[in-house]
Amino acid sequence: MEGEILFDRYEIEEEAGSGGFATVYKAFDQTMKRTVAIKAVQAEDQVRDTALREARLIARLTHPNIITVFDILQEGSTFYMIMEYVEGLSLEELVERVGELRVSEATSIIYQLCDAIETAHLANIIHKDIKPANIMITRRGRIKVTDFGIADILGEVSSDSRKYVAGTAVYMSPEQYEGQRVDFKSDIFCIGVVAYELLTGITPFHPQLPCQEARKGRRPPPPSQLNPSVPHSLDHIILKCLQVYPEERYSYVGLIKENLSGLLDADRNRLERE
């Protein structure tokens, strides 16, 4: 594939990653003179339909922290999603390298994540697969939320979601894990799991039995118990996101942002004094 030119325009430079039914390539757009990412999906009709649906959902969203889809093309049985290329690494890779992040860095990432997901929610889109592997971060600390492959529109049920529970168990809300219909509060639970991991280096529940533990009433220790630099106000935010019952979580993502803003302002003031 390397060196191949797709659609007389995109020169493949290298494979950037693969998984499931898709392979992602780094390529150069000879028309626009820019580097792009190309997600190639070659599989049965249902999988290609999912890829097309993902592209259309992302195309509805314009936000600096959400990956941009430029186009979707087809050649034979293969769909090619032409996307913004992000120079950086995933949060999964970052946590594997450094473990827990500095509180200021983690708080900034969580705020950006909430800002992106709030935009999706305002468009009635539930992401349903928020996890470190689906969040890229650039060298300048800007994140990009990717992979809306199993996202749903509020009030609708995709044909896929009727057949099986999709997602990654350790990051799922209890209601999603149990195959119930979900709403925006399911994404809020996922945000809490990601935030917990960024601050402690581990997920709040056992990797094999996350939702069973939550349903049995097991509460994860506050992040500050594992990372003493975490302020108690941030403990409160994260643990509220991780409530078992949706009605006990934040009612919408904007409330998380409001609470995080105070922490970010305090951190900026501290840096100015120093």
C-alpha positions in Angstrom: 0.0 0.0 0.0 2.9 2.4 0.7 3.5 4.6 -2.3 0.2 3.8 -3.8 -1.9 6.8 -5.0 -5.7 6.5 -4.2 -8.2 8.3 -6.4 -5.4 10.1 -8.3 -4.9 12.3 -5.2 -3.9 10.6 -2.0 -0.4 9.2 -1.8 -0.1 6.6 1.0 3.0 7.2 3.1 2.7 4.5 5.8 0.3 2.4 7.9 -0.6 4.4 11.1 -2.7 1.7 12.8 -5.2 -1.1 12.4 -7.9 -2.9 14.4 -11.2 -4.6 13.9 -12.2 -4.2 10.3 -10.3 -1.0 9.5 -6.7 0.0 8.7 -5.6 3.7 9.1 -3.0 5.1 6.8 -1.0 8.3 6.8 -1.2 9.9 3.4 -0.5 13.1 1.5 -3.3 15.0 -0.2 -1.7 16.1 -3.5 -4.5 18.5 -4.3 -4.7 20.3 -0.9 -1.0 19.8 -0.1 -1.7 18.5 3.4 -1.2 15.3 5.4 -4.4 13.3 6.0 -5.4 10.1 7.7 -7.3 7.5 5.6 -9.4 4.9 7.4 -9.9 2.0 5.0 -12.9 -0.3 5.8 -13.2 -3.5 3.7 -15.7 -5.9 5.0 -19.3 -7.1 4.8 -22.1 -4.6 4.0 -23.1 -4.1 7.7 -19.6 -3.0 8.6 -19.3 -0.7 5.7 -22.7 0.8 6.6 -21.4 1.4 10.1 -18.3 3.2 8.7 -20.5 5.4 6.5 -22.8 6.2 9.4 -19.8 7.1 11.5 -18.5 9.5 8.8 -21.9 11.2 8.5 -22.2 11.6 12.3 -18.8 13.2 12.6 -19.5 15.4 9.6 -22.4 17.0 11.7 -19.9 18.1 14.3 -17.5 21.0 14.1 -15.2 21.4 17.1 -11.5 21.8 17.6 -11.4 18.7 19.9 -13.3 16.4 17.5 -11.5 14.8 14.5 -12.6 16.3 11.2 -13.8 14.1 8.3 -13.1 15.6 4.9 -14.7 13.1 2.7 -15.7 9.4 2.3 -15.0 7.6 -1.0 -15.6 4.1 -2.2 -13.7 1.8 -4.5 -15.1 -1.6 -5.0 -16.1 -3.1 -1.7 -13.8 -0.7 0.3 -14.8 2.6 1.9 -12.1 5.2 2.5 -12.8 7.8 5.2 -10.5 10.8 4.6 -9.8 12.5 7.9 -7.7 15.1 9.6 -4.3 13.7 10.5 -3.3 14.2 14.2 0.4 14.3 14.9 0.6 12.8 18.4 -0.4 9.8 20.4 -3.4 8.3 22.1 -4.1 8.9 25.7 -3.9 5.1 26.1 -0.3 5.3 24.8 0.4 8.3 27.1 -0.8 6.6 30.2 1.2 3.5 29.3 4.3 5.6 29.1 4.0 7.9 32.1 1.3 6.4 34.3 -0.6 9.1 36.2 -0.5 12.6 34.7 0.0 15.9 36.5 -3.2 17.2 37.9 -3.1 20.4 35.8 -2.5 18.3 32.6 -5.2 15.8 33.4 -7.7 18.6 34.3 -7.1 20.3 31.0 -7.6 17.1 29.1 -10.8 16.3 30.9 -12.1 19.8 30.3 -11.4 19.5 26.5 -13.0 16.1 26.5 -16.1 17.5 28.1 -16.2 20.4 25.7 -16.1 18.0 22.7 -18.7 15.6 24.1 -21.0 18.5 24.9 -20.9 19.5 21.3 -21.9 15.9 20.3 -24.7 15.9 22.9 -26.0 19.2 21.6 -26.3 17.5 18.2 -28.2 14.6 20.0 -25.2 12.2 19.5 -24.2 9.8 22.2 -20.5 8.7 21.6 -20.8 5.4 23.6 -17.1 4.5 23.3 -15.2 7.2 25.2 -11.8 5.7 26.2 -8.2 6.7 26.1 -7.5 4.7 22.9 -10.1 6.9 21.1 -8.6 10.2 22.2 -5.5 11.6 20.5 -3.3 14.3 22.1 -0.9 16.6 20.2 2.4 17.8 21.4 0.8 21.1 22.4 -1.7 19.3 24.6 -4.8 19.6 22.4 -7.0 16.5 22.3 -9.0 15.1 19.4 -11.9 12.7 20.1 -12.1 10.0 17.4 -14.1 6.8 16.6 -17.8 7.5 16.6 -18.3 4.0 15.1 -20.9 2.9 17.7 -22.4 6.3 18.4 -26.1 6.6 18.5 -28.6 9.5 18.0 -30.6 10.1 21.1 -34.0 8.5 20.8 -32.9 6.2 18.0 -31.6 2.7 18.2 -29.1 1.5 15.6 -29.5 -1.9 14.1 -26.2 -2.9 15.6 -27.1 -1.9 19.1 -30.2 -4.2 19.0 -28.0 -7.2 18.3 -25.1 -6.9 20.7 -23.5 -4.7 23.3 -20.7 -2.8 21.6 -17.9 -0.9 23.4 -15.1 -1.6 25.9 -16.4 -3.1 29.1 -14.0 -1.4 31.5 -15.1 2.0 30.2 -18.8 1.3 29.8 -21.6 2.6 32.0 -23.5 -0.2 33.9 -26.6 0.5 31.8 -24.7 0.2 28.5 -23.0 -3.0 29.7 -26.4 -4.5 30.5 -27.7 -3.7 27.0 -30.2 -1.1 28.2 -31.0 2.0 26.1 -28.6 4.8 27.1 -28.6 8.6 27.1 -26.0 11.3 27.6 -25.4 10.3 31.2 -23.8 7.1 29.9 -21.1 9.2 28.2 -20.7 11.1 31.5 -19.9 7.8 33.3 -17.2 7.1 30.6 -15.7 10.5 31.1 -15.4 9.7 34.8 -13.6 6.4 34.1 -11.1 8.2 31.7 -10.5 11.0 34.2 -9.9 8.5 37.0 -7.3 6.7 34.9 -5.5 9.8 33.8 -5.0 10.8 37.5 -4.2 7.4 39.0 -2.8 5.3 36.1 -5.5 2.7 36.7 -9.2 2.3 35.9 -11.7 2.6 38.9 -13.1 -0.9 38.5 -11.7 -4.4 38.0 -10.9 -4.8 34.2 -12.8 -8.1 34.0 -15.8 -7.2 36.2 -16.2 -3.5 36.0 -20.0 -3.1 35.9 -20.7 -6.1 38.1 -18.6 -4.4 40.8 -20.4 -1.1 40.3 -23.8 -2.8 40.5 -22.8 -4.6 43.7 -22.2 -1.2 45.3 -18.4 -1.3 45.3 -17.2 2.3 45.2 -13.7 3.0 43.9 -11.4 4.8 46.3 -11.2 8.6 45.6 -8.4 9.4 43.1 -6.6 11.4 45.9 -6.2 8.2 47.8 -4.0 6.9 45.0 -2.5 10.2 44.0 -2.3 12.7 46.9 -1.8 15.6 44.6 -5.4 15.3 43.4 -7.6 18.0 45.2 -10.7 16.8 46.9 -12.9 19.0 44.7 -11.7 16.9 41.7 -12.4 13.7 43.6 -16.0 14.9 44.0 -16.4 15.7 40.3 -15.0 12.3 39.2 -16.9 10.2 41.7 -20.2 12.0 40.8 -19.6 11.0 37.2 -19.1 7.4 38.3 -22.4 7.0 40.2 -24.0 3.6 39.4 -27.4 5.1 38.7 -27.7 7.7 35.9 -30.0 10.0 37.9 -27.2 10.4 40.5 -24.6 11.6 37.9 -24.4 15.1 36.5 -27.4 15.9 34.4 -25.4 17.3 31.5 -21.7 17.6 30.6 -21.7 21.4 30.9 -22.0 21.1 34.6 -18.7 19.2 34.7 -17.1 22.0 32.7 -18.4 24.6 35.1 -16.8 22.7 38.1 -13.5 22.1 36.2 -13.3 25.8 35.3 -12.7 26.8 38.9 -9.8 24.3 39.2 -8.3 25.5 35.9 -8.6 29.2 37.0 -6.9 28.4 40.3 -4.1 26.6 38.6 -3.5 29.6 36.2 -3.5 32.0 39.1 -0.9 29.9 40.9 1.3 29.8 37.9 1.0 33.6 37.5 2.1 34.1 41.1 5.1 31.8 40.6 
